[in-house]
Amino acid sequence: MFSAKKAIQIESIKKFNNLRIIRFIKALIFGSPSFKIVFWYRVSNHFREKKLLRLSKFFLNRISIKYGCYIGFKTFIDYGLKMPHPTGIVIGESAKIGKNCTIFQQVTLGGARIGDGKQEKYPKVGDNVVIFAGAKLIGDITIGSNVIIGANSVVTKSFPDNCIIAGVPAKVIKNNGEIK
């Protein structure tokens, strides 16, 4: 696991080459909501690592109120998360999201039952996953790397790497280039 401070530095340098403090402040004021949400999540995570839990929860509440995007307190988000339209995104209490994922509006990563957060029974999403609008990932499932999840899909079981899934309930429609 990496530190929140390191994550802020890496994501900022990745987004703004040869970053200066003025450009960084400009990005926080005028930048995309996706950048702001991830930045404030990283700040919250930094305070959680320092055992300043009230301050950490303050920043998570700020994200929820200002942007309409709920991120759980114990959520782990790796580098490079993109949220082009962050309204209505719900990322549950102990969900895990890999590197360079893209999540569109109204997506839910949640538990199947009340109390799943304490048992860490939330979705685990691999690297380079694209989750399109309205998709719901429910329960203790694992989504492999390089997966595309179609709009309004309901995912209740695990899926392997390199596939496209869609439907209610979700099923593989293309796996390693083979259409099913």
MIROVO-149203 format. One record per residue: x, y, z of N, C-alpha, C, O, CB in turn. Coordinates in nm, 2 decimals. Glycine has a CB too. Layout:
% residues N
ROBA	n_xx	n_yy	n_zz	ca_xx	ca_yy	ca_zz	c_xx	c_yy	c_zz	o_xx	o_yy	o_zz	cb_xx	cb_yy	cb_zz
ROBA	X	Y	Z	X	Y	Z	X	Y	Z	X	Y	Z	X	Y	Z;
...
END
This chain:
% residues 180
ROBA	n_xx	n_yy	n_zz	ca_xx	ca_yy	ca_zz	c_xx	c_yy	c_zz	o_xx	o_yy	o_zz	cb_xx	cb_yy	cb_zz
ROBA	0.09	-0.12	0.00	0.00	0.00	0.00	0.09	0.12	0.00	0.20	0.12	0.06	-0.10	0.00	0.12;
ROBA	0.05	0.23	-0.07	0.13	0.35	-0.08	0.07	0.46	0.01	-0.05	0.45	0.05	0.13	0.39	-0.23;
ROBA	0.15	0.56	0.03	0.10	0.67	0.12	0.02	0.77	0.03	0.04	0.78	-0.09	0.22	0.74	0.19;
ROBA	-0.07	0.84	0.10	-0.15	0.94	0.03	-0.07	1.05	-0.02	-0.09	1.11	-0.13	-0.26	0.99	0.12;
ROBA	0.03	1.09	0.06	0.12	1.20	0.02	0.19	1.17	-0.11	0.20	1.25	-0.20	0.22	1.23	0.13;
ROBA	0.24	1.04	-0.12	0.31	1.00	-0.24	0.22	1.00	-0.36	0.25	1.04	-0.47	0.38	0.86	-0.22;
ROBA	0.09	0.95	-0.34	-0.01	0.95	-0.44	-0.04	1.09	-0.49	-0.05	1.11	-0.62	-0.14	0.88	-0.39;
ROBA	-0.05	1.18	-0.40	-0.08	1.32	-0.45	0.03	1.37	-0.53	0.01	1.43	-0.64	-0.10	1.41	-0.32;
ROBA	0.16	1.35	-0.49	0.27	1.39	-0.57	0.27	1.33	-0.71	0.29	1.40	-0.81	0.40	1.36	-0.50;
ROBA	0.26	1.20	-0.71	0.26	1.13	-0.84	0.15	1.17	-0.94	0.18	1.20	-1.05	0.25	0.98	-0.82;
ROBA	0.03	1.18	-0.89	-0.09	1.22	-0.97	-0.07	1.36	-1.02	-0.11	1.39	-1.13	-0.22	1.20	-0.90;
ROBA	-0.02	1.45	-0.93	-0.01	1.59	-0.97	0.10	1.60	-1.08	0.08	1.68	-1.17	0.03	1.67	-0.85;
ROBA	0.21	1.54	-1.06	0.32	1.55	-1.16	0.27	1.48	-1.29	0.31	1.53	-1.40	0.45	1.48	-1.11;
ROBA	0.20	1.37	-1.28	0.15	1.31	-1.40	0.05	1.40	-1.48	0.06	1.40	-1.60	0.08	1.17	-1.37;
ROBA	-0.03	1.47	-1.41	-0.13	1.56	-1.47	-0.07	1.69	-1.52	-0.10	1.74	-1.63	-0.24	1.59	-1.38;
ROBA	0.03	1.74	-1.45	0.08	1.87	-1.48	0.24	1.86	-1.48	0.30	1.86	-1.38	0.04	1.98	-1.38;
ROBA	0.29	1.84	-1.60	0.44	1.83	-1.61	0.50	1.96	-1.56	0.46	2.07	-1.59	0.48	1.80	-1.76;
ROBA	0.62	1.94	-1.49	0.69	2.06	-1.43	0.60	2.15	-1.36	0.59	2.27	-1.38	0.76	2.13	-1.54;
ROBA	0.52	2.09	-1.27	0.42	2.16	-1.19	0.48	2.27	-1.11	0.57	2.25	-1.03	0.34	2.06	-1.11;
ROBA	0.41	2.39	-1.11	0.45	2.49	-1.02	0.33	2.51	-0.93	0.21	2.47	-0.96	0.48	2.63	-1.09;
ROBA	0.35	2.57	-0.81	0.24	2.59	-0.71	0.12	2.67	-0.77	0.01	2.64	-0.74	0.29	2.65	-0.59;
ROBA	0.15	2.77	-0.85	0.04	2.85	-0.91	-0.05	2.77	-1.00	-0.17	2.78	-1.00	0.10	2.97	-0.98;
ROBA	0.01	2.69	-1.08	-0.06	2.60	-1.18	-0.14	2.50	-1.10	-0.26	2.46	-1.14	0.03	2.53	-1.28;
ROBA	-0.09	2.45	-0.99	-0.16	2.35	-0.91	-0.28	2.41	-0.84	-0.39	2.35	-0.84	-0.06	2.29	-0.80;
ROBA	-0.27	2.53	-0.79	-0.38	2.60	-0.72	-0.48	2.63	-0.83	-0.60	2.62	-0.80	-0.33	2.73	-0.65;
ROBA	-0.44	2.68	-0.95	-0.53	2.70	-1.06	-0.61	2.57	-1.09	-0.73	2.58	-1.12	-0.46	2.75	-1.18;
ROBA	-0.54	2.46	-1.09	-0.61	2.34	-1.13	-0.71	2.30	-1.02	-0.82	2.25	-1.05	-0.51	2.22	-1.14;
ROBA	-0.68	2.33	-0.89	-0.78	2.30	-0.79	-0.90	2.39	-0.79	-1.01	2.35	-0.75	-0.71	2.31	-0.65;
ROBA	-0.88	2.51	-0.84	-0.99	2.61	-0.85	-1.07	2.58	-0.98	-1.19	2.58	-0.97	-0.94	2.75	-0.84;
ROBA	-1.00	2.58	-1.09	-1.07	2.57	-1.22	-1.07	2.44	-1.29	-1.12	2.42	-1.40	-1.01	2.67	-1.31;
ROBA	-1.00	2.34	-1.23	-0.98	2.21	-1.30	-1.11	2.13	-1.30	-1.21	2.17	-1.25	-0.87	2.13	-1.23;
ROBA	-1.09	2.01	-1.36	-1.21	1.92	-1.37	-1.25	1.86	-1.23	-1.17	1.85	-1.14	-1.17	1.80	-1.47;
ROBA	-1.38	1.83	-1.22	-1.43	1.77	-1.10	-1.36	1.64	-1.06	-1.34	1.61	-0.95	-1.58	1.75	-1.10;
ROBA	-1.32	1.56	-1.16	-1.26	1.44	-1.14	-1.12	1.46	-1.07	-1.09	1.39	-0.97	-1.23	1.37	-1.28;
ROBA	-1.04	1.56	-1.11	-0.92	1.59	-1.05	-0.94	1.63	-0.90	-0.87	1.59	-0.81	-0.84	1.69	-1.13;
ROBA	-1.04	1.72	-0.88	-1.07	1.77	-0.75	-1.11	1.66	-0.65	-1.07	1.65	-0.54	-1.17	1.88	-0.76;
ROBA	-1.20	1.57	-0.70	-1.25	1.46	-0.62	-1.13	1.37	-0.58	-1.12	1.33	-0.46	-1.36	1.38	-0.69;
ROBA	-1.05	1.33	-0.67	-0.94	1.24	-0.64	-0.84	1.31	-0.55	-0.79	1.25	-0.45	-0.87	1.20	-0.77;
ROBA	-0.81	1.44	-0.57	-0.72	1.52	-0.48	-0.78	1.52	-0.34	-0.70	1.49	-0.25	-0.70	1.66	-0.54;
ROBA	-0.90	1.55	-0.32	-0.96	1.56	-0.19	-0.97	1.42	-0.12	-0.96	1.41	0.00	-1.10	1.63	-0.19;
ROBA	-0.99	1.32	-0.20	-0.99	1.18	-0.15	-0.85	1.15	-0.09	-0.83	1.10	0.01	-1.03	1.08	-0.25;
ROBA	-0.74	1.19	-0.17	-0.61	1.17	-0.13	-0.57	1.25	0.00	-0.51	1.19	0.09	-0.51	1.21	-0.24;
ROBA	-0.62	1.37	0.01	-0.60	1.45	0.13	-0.67	1.38	0.25	-0.61	1.37	0.36	-0.66	1.59	0.12;
ROBA	-0.79	1.33	0.23	-0.87	1.26	0.33	-0.79	1.13	0.38	-0.78	1.10	0.49	-1.01	1.22	0.29;
ROBA	-0.74	1.06	0.28	-0.66	0.94	0.31	-0.53	0.97	0.38	-0.50	0.90	0.47	-0.63	0.87	0.17;
ROBA	-0.47	1.08	0.35	-0.35	1.13	0.43	-0.38	1.15	0.57	-0.31	1.11	0.66	-0.29	1.26	0.36;
ROBA	-0.50	1.22	0.60	-0.54	1.24	0.74	-0.58	1.11	0.81	-0.56	1.10	0.93	-0.65	1.34	0.74;
ROBA	-0.63	1.02	0.74	-0.67	0.89	0.80	-0.54	0.81	0.84	-0.54	0.75	0.94	-0.75	0.80	0.70;
ROBA	-0.44	0.82	0.75	-0.31	0.76	0.79	-0.25	0.82	0.91	-0.18	0.75	0.99	-0.21	0.77	0.67;
ROBA	-0.27	0.95	0.93	-0.21	1.02	1.05	-0.31	1.01	1.17	-0.28	1.07	1.27	-0.19	1.17	1.01;
ROBA	-0.41	0.93	1.16	-0.51	0.90	1.27	-0.59	1.03	1.30	-0.63	1.04	1.42	-0.43	0.85	1.39;
ROBA	-0.61	1.12	1.21	-0.69	1.24	1.23	-0.83	1.21	1.16	-0.85	1.26	1.05	-0.63	1.37	1.17;
ROBA	-0.90	1.12	1.22	-1.02	1.06	1.16	-1.13	1.17	1.13	-1.20	1.16	1.03	-1.08	0.95	1.24;
ROBA	-1.15	1.26	1.22	-1.26	1.36	1.20	-1.23	1.45	1.08	-1.31	1.48	1.00	-1.27	1.45	1.32;
ROBA	-1.10	1.48	1.07	-1.06	1.56	0.95	-1.07	1.48	0.82	-1.11	1.54	0.72	-0.91	1.61	0.97;
ROBA	-1.04	1.36	0.83	-1.05	1.27	0.71	-1.20	1.26	0.67	-1.23	1.27	0.55	-1.00	1.13	0.74;
ROBA	-1.29	1.24	0.76	-1.43	1.23	0.73	-1.48	1.36	0.68	-1.58	1.36	0.60	-1.51	1.18	0.85;
ROBA	-1.43	1.47	0.73	-1.47	1.60	0.68	-1.45	1.62	0.53	-1.54	1.66	0.46	-1.40	1.71	0.76;
ROBA	-1.33	1.58	0.49	-1.30	1.59	0.34	-1.39	1.49	0.26	-1.43	1.53	0.15	-1.15	1.56	0.32;
ROBA	-1.41	1.37	0.31	-1.50	1.28	0.24	-1.64	1.34	0.23	-1.71	1.32	0.13	-1.50	1.14	0.31;
ROBA	-1.69	1.40	0.34	-1.82	1.46	0.34	-1.83	1.58	0.24	-1.93	1.60	0.17	-1.86	1.51	0.48;
ROBA	-1.72	1.65	0.23	-1.71	1.76	0.14	-1.72	1.71	-0.01	-1.79	1.78	-0.09	-1.57	1.84	0.15;
ROBA	-1.66	1.60	-0.04	-1.67	1.54	-0.17	-1.82	1.51	-0.20	-1.87	1.54	-0.31	-1.58	1.42	-0.19;
ROBA	-1.88	1.44	-0.10	-2.02	1.39	-0.12	-2.11	1.51	-0.14	-2.20	1.50	-0.22	-2.06	1.31	0.00;
ROBA	-2.10	1.62	-0.06	-2.19	1.73	-0.07	-2.17	1.81	-0.19	-2.26	1.84	-0.27	-2.18	1.82	0.05;
ROBA	-2.05	1.84	-0.22	-2.02	1.93	-0.33	-2.03	1.87	-0.47	-2.08	1.93	-0.57	-1.88	1.98	-0.32;
ROBA	-1.99	1.74	-0.48	-1.99	1.68	-0.61	-2.09	1.56	-0.63	-2.11	1.51	-0.74	-1.85	1.62	-0.64;
ROBA	-2.16	1.53	-0.53	-2.26	1.42	-0.54	-2.20	1.28	-0.56	-2.25	1.20	-0.63	-2.36	1.45	-0.65;
ROBA	-2.08	1.26	-0.51	-2.00	1.14	-0.53	-1.96	1.09	-0.39	-1.88	1.15	-0.32	-1.87	1.17	-0.62;
ROBA	-2.01	0.97	-0.35	-1.98	0.92	-0.22	-1.86	0.82	-0.23	-1.87	0.73	-0.31	-2.10	0.85	-0.16;
ROBA	-1.76	0.84	-0.15	-1.65	0.75	-0.14	-1.64	0.70	0.01	-1.63	0.78	0.10	-1.52	0.81	-0.19;
ROBA	-1.65	0.57	0.03	-1.64	0.52	0.16	-1.51	0.54	0.23	-1.41	0.57	0.17	-1.66	0.37	0.16;
ROBA	-1.51	0.54	0.37	-1.40	0.57	0.45	-1.28	0.48	0.43	-1.17	0.53	0.44	-1.44	0.58	0.60;
ROBA	-1.31	0.35	0.41	-1.20	0.25	0.40	-1.16	0.22	0.26	-1.09	0.12	0.23	-1.23	0.13	0.48;
ROBA	-1.22	0.29	0.16	-1.20	0.26	0.02	-1.05	0.28	-0.02	-0.98	0.37	0.03	-1.29	0.35	-0.07;
ROBA	-1.00	0.19	-0.10	-0.86	0.20	-0.15	-0.87	0.23	-0.30	-0.93	0.15	-0.38	-0.78	0.07	-0.13;
ROBA	-0.82	0.34	-0.34	-0.81	0.38	-0.48	-0.67	0.40	-0.52	-0.60	0.48	-0.47	-0.90	0.51	-0.51;
ROBA	-0.62	0.32	-0.63	-0.49	0.33	-0.67	-0.48	0.45	-0.77	-0.57	0.53	-0.79	-0.45	0.20	-0.75;
ROBA	-0.36	0.47	-0.83	-0.33	0.59	-0.91	-0.42	0.59	-1.03	-0.46	0.49	-1.09	-0.18	0.59	-0.95;
ROBA	-0.44	0.71	-1.08	-0.50	0.73	-1.22	-0.65	0.72	-1.23	-0.69	0.70	-1.34	-0.43	0.64	-1.31;
ROBA	-0.72	0.73	-1.13	-0.87	0.72	-1.14	-0.92	0.84	-1.22	-0.89	0.95	-1.19	-0.94	0.71	-1.00;
ROBA	-1.01	0.81	-1.31	-1.08	0.91	-1.39	-1.23	0.90	-1.37	-1.28	0.79	-1.38	-1.04	0.91	-1.54;
ROBA	-1.30	1.01	-1.35	-1.44	1.01	-1.34	-1.49	1.13	-1.42	-1.51	1.24	-1.37	-1.49	1.03	-1.19;
ROBA	-1.51	1.10	-1.55	-1.55	1.21	-1.64	-1.68	1.28	-1.60	-1.69	1.41	-1.62	-1.57	1.16	-1.78;
ROBA	-1.78	1.21	-1.54	-1.90	1.27	-1.50	-1.93	1.21	-1.36	-2.00	1.11	-1.35	-2.02	1.24	-1.59;
ROBA	-1.88	1.28	-1.25	-1.88	1.21	-1.12	-2.01	1.21	-1.04	-2.02	1.15	-0.93	-1.78	1.27	-1.03;
ROBA	-2.11	1.27	-1.10	-2.24	1.28	-1.02	-2.30	1.14	-1.00	-2.31	1.06	-1.09	-2.34	1.37	-1.10;
ROBA	-2.34	1.11	-0.88	-2.41	0.99	-0.84	-2.32	0.87	-0.83	-2.38	0.76	-0.81	-2.51	0.96	-0.94;
ROBA	-2.19	0.88	-0.83	-2.10	0.76	-0.81	-2.10	0.73	-0.66	-2.08	0.81	-0.58	-1.96	0.79	-0.86;
ROBA	-2.12	0.60	-0.63	-2.11	0.55	-0.49	-2.01	0.44	-0.49	-2.02	0.34	-0.56	-2.25	0.50	-0.44;
ROBA	-1.90	0.46	-0.41	-1.80	0.36	-0.40	-1.80	0.32	-0.25	-1.77	0.40	-0.16	-1.65	0.42	-0.44;
ROBA	-1.84	0.20	-0.23	-1.87	0.15	-0.09	-1.75	0.15	0.00	-1.63	0.17	-0.04	-1.92	0.01	-0.10;
ROBA	-1.78	0.11	0.12	-1.69	0.12	0.24	-1.55	0.06	0.22	-1.45	0.12	0.26	-1.75	0.07	0.36;
ROBA	-1.54	-0.06	0.17	-1.41	-0.13	0.16	-1.38	-0.17	0.02	-1.32	-0.27	0.00	-1.41	-0.24	0.26;
ROBA	-1.44	-0.10	-0.08	-1.41	-0.14	-0.22	-1.26	-0.11	-0.25	-1.20	-0.02	-0.19	-1.51	-0.06	-0.32;
ROBA	-1.21	-0.18	-0.35	-1.07	-0.15	-0.40	-1.08	-0.13	-0.55	-1.14	-0.21	-0.62	-0.98	-0.28	-0.36;
ROBA	-1.01	-0.02	-0.59	-1.01	0.01	-0.73	-0.86	0.02	-0.78	-0.78	0.08	-0.71	-1.08	0.15	-0.76;
ROBA	-0.83	-0.05	-0.89	-0.69	-0.06	-0.94	-0.65	0.07	-1.01	-0.72	0.17	-1.01	-0.68	-0.18	-1.03;
ROBA	-0.53	0.06	-1.08	-0.47	0.17	-1.15	-0.55	0.20	-1.28	-0.60	0.12	-1.35	-0.33	0.14	-1.18;
ROBA	-0.55	0.33	-1.31	-0.60	0.38	-1.44	-0.74	0.34	-1.47	-0.77	0.30	-1.59	-0.51	0.34	-1.55;
ROBA	-0.83	0.34	-1.38	-0.97	0.30	-1.40	-1.05	0.43	-1.44	-1.01	0.54	-1.40	-1.03	0.23	-1.28;
ROBA	-1.16	0.40	-1.51	-1.25	0.51	-1.55	-1.39	0.47	-1.50	-1.44	0.36	-1.53	-1.25	0.54	-1.70;
ROBA	-1.45	0.56	-1.43	-1.59	0.53	-1.38	-1.68	0.65	-1.42	-1.65	0.76	-1.39	-1.58	0.52	-1.22;
ROBA	-1.79	0.61	-1.49	-1.88	0.72	-1.54	-1.99	0.74	-1.43	-1.99	0.67	-1.33	-1.94	0.68	-1.67;
ROBA	-2.09	0.82	-1.46	-2.19	0.87	-1.37	-2.28	0.75	-1.33	-2.30	0.65	-1.40	-2.27	0.98	-1.43;
ROBA	-2.34	0.76	-1.21	-2.44	0.67	-1.15	-2.39	0.53	-1.13	-2.47	0.44	-1.13	-2.56	0.67	-1.24;
ROBA	-2.26	0.51	-1.11	-2.21	0.38	-1.09	-2.20	0.35	-0.94	-2.17	0.44	-0.86	-2.06	0.36	-1.15;
ROBA	-2.24	0.22	-0.90	-2.23	0.18	-0.76	-2.14	0.06	-0.75	-2.15	-0.03	-0.82	-2.38	0.15	-0.71;
ROBA	-2.05	0.07	-0.65	-1.97	-0.04	-0.61	-2.01	-0.06	-0.46	-1.96	0.01	-0.37	-1.81	-0.01	-0.62;
ROBA	-2.10	-0.16	-0.44	-2.16	-0.18	-0.31	-2.16	-0.32	-0.26	-2.13	-0.41	-0.33	-2.29	-0.12	-0.31;
ROBA	-2.19	-0.33	-0.13	-2.21	-0.46	-0.07	-2.35	-0.52	-0.10	-2.44	-0.45	-0.13	-2.19	-0.45	0.08;
ROBA	-2.36	-0.65	-0.08	-2.48	-0.72	-0.11	-2.57	-0.72	0.01	-2.70	-0.73	0.00	-2.46	-0.86	-0.15;
ROBA	-2.52	-0.70	0.13	-2.59	-0.70	0.25	-2.55	-0.60	0.35	-2.43	-0.55	0.34	-2.59	-0.84	0.32;
ROBA	-2.63	-0.56	0.44	-2.59	-0.47	0.55	-2.48	-0.53	0.63	-2.49	-0.65	0.67	-2.71	-0.43	0.64;
ROBA	-2.37	-0.46	0.66	-2.26	-0.51	0.74	-2.15	-0.57	0.66	-2.05	-0.62	0.71	-2.31	-0.62	0.83;
ROBA	-2.16	-0.57	0.53	-2.05	-0.62	0.44	-1.93	-0.54	0.45	-1.82	-0.59	0.43	-2.10	-0.63	0.30;
ROBA	-1.94	-0.41	0.49	-1.82	-0.32	0.50	-1.73	-0.37	0.61	-1.61	-0.36	0.59	-1.87	-0.18	0.53;
ROBA	-1.78	-0.42	0.72	-1.70	-0.46	0.83	-1.62	-0.59	0.79	-1.51	-0.62	0.84	-1.78	-0.49	0.95;
ROBA	-1.68	-0.67	0.70	-1.62	-0.80	0.66	-1.55	-0.78	0.53	-1.49	-0.88	0.47	-1.73	-0.91	0.64;
ROBA	-1.54	-0.66	0.48	-1.47	-0.63	0.35	-1.52	-0.71	0.23	-1.44	-0.77	0.16	-1.32	-0.65	0.37;
ROBA	-1.65	-0.72	0.22	-1.71	-0.79	0.11	-1.77	-0.70	0.01	-1.89	-0.70	-0.02	-1.83	-0.88	0.17;
ROBA	-1.68	-0.62	-0.04	-1.71	-0.52	-0.15	-1.63	-0.55	-0.27	-1.54	-0.63	-0.27	-1.68	-0.37	-0.10;
ROBA	-1.67	-0.50	-0.39	-1.60	-0.53	-0.51	-1.46	-0.49	-0.51	-1.42	-0.39	-0.45	-1.67	-0.46	-0.63;
ROBA	-1.38	-0.57	-0.58	-1.24	-0.54	-0.61	-1.22	-0.53	-0.76	-1.25	-0.62	-0.83	-1.14	-0.65	-0.55;
ROBA	-1.18	-0.41	-0.81	-1.17	-0.39	-0.95	-1.02	-0.38	-0.99	-0.94	-0.31	-0.92	-1.24	-0.25	-0.99;
ROBA	-0.99	-0.45	-1.10	-0.85	-0.45	-1.14	-0.80	-0.33	-1.21	-0.87	-0.22	-1.20	-0.83	-0.57	-1.23;
ROBA	-0.69	-0.33	-1.27	-0.63	-0.22	-1.34	-0.69	-0.20	-1.48	-0.74	-0.29	-1.54	-0.48	-0.24	-1.36;
ROBA	-0.70	-0.07	-1.53	-0.74	-0.03	-1.66	-0.89	-0.08	-1.69	-0.92	-0.12	-1.80	-0.65	-0.09	-1.77;
ROBA	-0.97	-0.07	-1.59	-1.11	-0.11	-1.61	-1.19	0.01	-1.64	-1.17	0.12	-1.58	-1.17	-0.18	-1.48;
ROBA	-1.29	0.00	-1.74	-1.38	0.11	-1.77	-1.52	0.06	-1.73	-1.57	-0.04	-1.77	-1.38	0.14	-1.92;
ROBA	-1.58	0.14	-1.64	-1.72	0.11	-1.59	-1.81	0.22	-1.65	-1.80	0.33	-1.60	-1.73	0.10	-1.44;
ROBA	-1.90	0.18	-1.74	-1.99	0.28	-1.80	-2.11	0.32	-1.72	-2.13	0.25	-1.61	-2.03	0.23	-1.94;
ROBA	-2.18	0.42	-1.76	-2.29	0.48	-1.68	-2.39	0.38	-1.63	-2.44	0.30	-1.70	-2.35	0.59	-1.76;
ROBA	-2.42	0.40	-1.50	-2.53	0.32	-1.44	-2.50	0.18	-1.40	-2.59	0.11	-1.35	-2.64	0.32	-1.53;
ROBA	-2.38	0.13	-1.42	-2.35	-0.01	-1.38	-2.35	-0.02	-1.23	-2.31	0.07	-1.16	-2.21	-0.05	-1.44;
ROBA	-2.39	-0.14	-1.19	-2.39	-0.17	-1.04	-2.30	-0.29	-1.02	-2.33	-0.40	-1.08	-2.53	-0.19	-0.99;
ROBA	-2.20	-0.28	-0.94	-2.12	-0.40	-0.90	-2.15	-0.43	-0.75	-2.12	-0.34	-0.66	-1.96	-0.36	-0.92;
ROBA	-2.20	-0.54	-0.73	-2.26	-0.57	-0.60	-2.19	-0.70	-0.54	-2.18	-0.80	-0.60	-2.41	-0.59	-0.60;
ROBA	-2.15	-0.69	-0.41	-2.10	-0.80	-0.34	-1.95	-0.82	-0.34	-1.88	-0.74	-0.39	-2.17	-0.93	-0.39;
ROBA	-1.91	-0.94	-0.29	-1.77	-0.97	-0.28	-1.73	-1.04	-0.41	-1.72	-1.16	-0.42	-1.75	-1.07	-0.16;
ROBA	-1.70	-0.95	-0.51	-1.66	-1.00	-0.64	-1.53	-0.94	-0.68	-1.48	-0.84	-0.62	-1.77	-0.96	-0.75;
ROBA	-1.46	-1.00	-0.78	-1.34	-0.95	-0.83	-1.35	-0.93	-0.98	-1.39	-1.03	-1.05	-1.22	-1.04	-0.80;
ROBA	-1.32	-0.81	-1.03	-1.32	-0.78	-1.17	-1.17	-0.78	-1.22	-1.10	-0.70	-1.16	-1.40	-0.65	-1.20;
ROBA	-1.14	-0.85	-1.32	-1.00	-0.86	-1.36	-0.95	-0.73	-1.43	-1.03	-0.63	-1.44	-0.98	-0.97	-1.46;
ROBA	-0.83	-0.73	-1.47	-0.78	-0.61	-1.54	-0.82	-0.60	-1.69	-0.86	-0.70	-1.75	-0.62	-0.61	-1.53;
ROBA	-0.82	-0.48	-1.74	-0.85	-0.46	-1.88	-1.00	-0.50	-1.92	-1.02	-0.56	-2.02	-0.75	-0.53	-1.97;
ROBA	-1.09	-0.48	-1.83	-1.23	-0.52	-1.85	-1.31	-0.40	-1.88	-1.29	-0.29	-1.82	-1.29	-0.59	-1.72;
ROBA	-1.41	-0.41	-1.97	-1.51	-0.30	-1.99	-1.64	-0.35	-1.95	-1.69	-0.46	-1.98	-1.51	-0.27	-2.15;
ROBA	-1.71	-0.27	-1.86	-1.84	-0.31	-1.81	-1.94	-0.21	-1.88	-1.93	-0.09	-1.87	-1.84	-0.30	-1.65;
ROBA	-2.04	-0.27	-1.95	-2.14	-0.19	-2.02	-2.23	-0.11	-1.93	-2.24	-0.14	-1.81	-2.22	-0.28	-2.11;
ROBA	-2.29	-0.01	-1.99	-2.39	0.07	-1.92	-2.50	-0.01	-1.87	-2.56	-0.10	-1.93	-2.44	0.18	-2.01;
ROBA	-2.55	0.03	-1.75	-2.66	-0.03	-1.68	-2.65	-0.18	-1.65	-2.75	-0.25	-1.63	-2.79	0.00	-1.75;
ROBA	-2.53	-0.23	-1.65	-2.51	-0.37	-1.62	-2.52	-0.39	-1.47	-2.49	-0.30	-1.39	-2.37	-0.42	-1.67;
ROBA	-2.56	-0.51	-1.43	-2.57	-0.55	-1.29	-2.47	-0.67	-1.27	-2.50	-0.78	-1.32	-2.71	-0.59	-1.24;
ROBA	-2.36	-0.64	-1.21	-2.25	-0.74	-1.19	-2.26	-0.80	-1.05	-2.24	-0.73	-0.95	-2.11	-0.68	-1.22;
ROBA	-2.29	-0.93	-1.04	-2.30	-1.00	-0.91	-2.20	-1.11	-0.90	-2.20	-1.18	-0.80	-2.44	-1.04	-0.89;
ROBA	-2.12	-1.14	-1.00	-2.02	-1.24	-0.99	-1.89	-1.20	-1.05	-1.88	-1.10	-1.12	-2.07	-1.37	-1.06;
ROBA	-1.78	-1.27	-1.02	-1.65	-1.23	-1.06	-1.63	-1.26	-1.21	-1.69	-1.35	-1.27	-1.54	-1.30	-0.98;
ROBA	-1.53	-1.18	-1.27	-1.50	-1.19	-1.41	-1.35	-1.19	-1.43	-1.28	-1.12	-1.36	-1.57	-1.09	-1.50;
ROBA	-1.30	-1.26	-1.54	-1.15	-1.27	-1.56	-1.10	-1.14	-1.63	-1.18	-1.05	-1.66	-1.12	-1.39	-1.64;
ROBA	-0.97	-1.14	-1.66	-0.91	-1.03	-1.73	-0.95	-1.03	-1.88	-1.00	-1.12	-1.93	-0.76	-1.04	-1.72;
ROBA	-0.94	-0.91	-1.94	-0.95	-0.89	-2.08	-1.08	-0.94	-2.14	-1.09	-1.01	-2.23	-0.84	-0.96	-2.15;
ROBA	-1.19	-0.89	-2.09	-1.32	-0.92	-2.14	-1.41	-0.80	-2.14	-1.39	-0.70	-2.07	-1.38	-1.04	-2.07;
ROBA	-1.52	-0.81	-2.21	-1.63	-0.71	-2.21	-1.75	-0.77	-2.15	-1.79	-0.88	-2.20	-1.65	-0.65	-2.36;
ROBA	-1.81	-0.71	-2.05	-1.93	-0.77	-1.99	-2.04	-0.67	-1.99	-2.02	-0.55	-1.99	-1.90	-0.81	-1.84;
ROBA	-2.17	-0.72	-2.00	-2.28	-0.64	-2.01	-2.41	-0.72	-1.98	-2.40	-0.84	-1.98	-2.30	-0.57	-2.15;
ROBA	-2.51	-0.65	-1.94	-2.64	-0.72	-1.92	-2.69	-0.72	-1.78	-2.61	-0.68	-1.69	-2.64	-0.85	-1.98;
ROBA	-2.81	-0.77	-1.76	-2.87	-0.78	-1.63	-2.92	-0.93	-1.62	-3.02	-0.96	-1.69	-2.99	-0.68	-1.60;
ROBA	-2.86	-1.02	-1.55	-2.73	-1.00	-1.48	-2.61	-1.00	-1.59	-2.63	-1.05	-1.70	-2.70	-1.11	-1.38;
ROBA	-2.50	-0.95	-1.55	-2.39	-0.93	-1.64	-2.33	-1.07	-1.69	-2.33	-1.16	-1.61	-2.28	-0.85	-1.58;
ROBA	-2.30	-1.07	-1.81	-2.23	-1.19	-1.87	-2.13	-1.15	-1.97	-2.13	-1.03	-2.02	-2.33	-1.29	-1.93;
ROBA	-2.03	-1.23	-2.00	-1.92	-1.20	-2.09	-1.98	-1.20	-2.23	-2.05	-1.29	-2.28	-1.81	-1.31	-2.08;
ROBA	-1.96	-1.08	-2.30	-2.01	-1.08	-2.44	-1.89	-1.08	-2.54	-1.90	-1.11	-2.66	-2.09	-0.95	-2.47;
ROBA	-1.77	-1.06	-2.49	-1.65	-1.07	-2.57	-1.53	-1.10	-2.48	-1.51	-1.03	-2.38	-1.62	-0.93	-2.65;
ROBA	-1.46	-1.20	-2.51	-1.35	-1.25	-2.42	-1.22	-1.27	-2.51	-1.22	-1.36	-2.60	-1.38	-1.38	-2.35;
ROBA	-1.12	-1.19	-2.49	-0.99	-1.20	-2.57	-1.02	-1.19	-2.72	-0.95	-1.27	-2.79	-0.92	-1.32	-2.53;
ROBA	-1.11	-1.11	-2.76	-1.13	-1.09	-2.90	-1.24	-1.18	-2.96	-1.27	-1.17	-3.08	-1.01	-1.11	-2.97;
ROBA	-1.29	-1.28	-2.88	-1.39	-1.37	-2.93	-1.53	-1.32	-2.89	-1.55	-1.31	-2.77	-1.36	-1.52	-2.88;
ROBA	-1.62	-1.30	-2.98	-1.75	-1.26	-2.95	-1.83	-1.38	-2.91	-1.83	-1.49	-2.98	-1.82	-1.19	-3.07;
ROBA	-1.90	-1.37	-2.80	-1.98	-1.48	-2.74	-2.13	-1.48	-2.79	-2.21	-1.56	-2.76	-1.98	-1.49	-2.59;
END
